[in-house]
């Protein structure tokens, strides 16, 4: 296997590249994928926490509901360990892929491996939304100058 040489860009090129429109859209997509992953994690832990708090109370008030509380706890556990955990990991993986795409673009790095999770331009466009809305979100989240570099 032939090794490829990598010539890193200058600081000025990095500063310029990180604020290009397409790269800022990648950062916005990365943030949104990670936010989705966090929401699934919150849903997973909230469901378990809610059941852990409410099931004993409901059972103490009405012992007849113990079976229902147990079924709800089991359903919450199964959903949390399957669907919610899968969605959380999927969002995190997509966020990592998009961050890598951003870094490869900004630092001029060659692609090193194929990932199991892929994010295409259509998915980026879908998650960042309409161009005007994306530009507004980029400004609001202060994504310009992502890497603080001294020129």
CORFEN-V659949 format. One record per pair of residues at least 6 apart in sequence whose ideal C-beta (glycine too) atoms are under 8 Angstrom apart, sorted by the first residue. I is the first residue (numbers start at 1). J is the second residue. Records with the same first field share a line. If there is no record, write none. Layout:
BEGIN
I: J / J
END
This chain:
BEGIN
4: 110
6: 108 / 109 / 110
7: 108
8: 107 / 108
9: 17 / 106 / 107 / 108
11: 149 / 150 / 151
12: 151
13: 108
14: 106 / 107 / 147 / 149
15: 145 / 149 / 151
17: 23 / 105 / 106 / 108
18: 24 / 102 / 106 / 144 / 145 / 146 / 147
19: 144 / 145
20: 105
22: 105
23: 102 / 105 / 106
24: 138 / 143 / 144
25: 124 / 128 / 134 / 138
26: 98 / 99 / 101 / 102 / 105 / 124
27: 102 / 138 / 143 / 146
28: 127 / 128 / 134 / 137 / 138 / 141 / 143
29: 98 / 119 / 123 / 124 / 127 / 128
30: 95 / 98 / 99 / 102
31: 95 / 141 / 143
32: 127 / 128
33: 91 / 92 / 94 / 95 / 98 / 119 / 127
34: 91 / 92 / 95
36: 87 / 91
37: 87 / 88 / 89 / 90 / 91 / 92 / 95
38: 88 / 91
40: 84 / 85 / 87 / 88 / 91
41: 84 / 88
43: 84
44: 79 / 80 / 84 / 85 / 88
45: 80
47: 76 / 79 / 80 / 84
48: 76 / 77 / 80
50: 76
51: 69 / 72 / 73 / 76 / 77
52: 73
54: 69
55: 69 / 70 / 72 / 73
58: 65 / 68 / 69
59: 65 / 66 / 69
90: 117
93: 115 / 116 / 117
94: 117 / 119 / 123
96: 117
97: 115 / 117 / 118 / 119
98: 119 / 124
100: 115
101: 119
102: 146
103: 109
104: 110 / 111
106: 147
128: 134 / 137
129: 137
138: 144
END
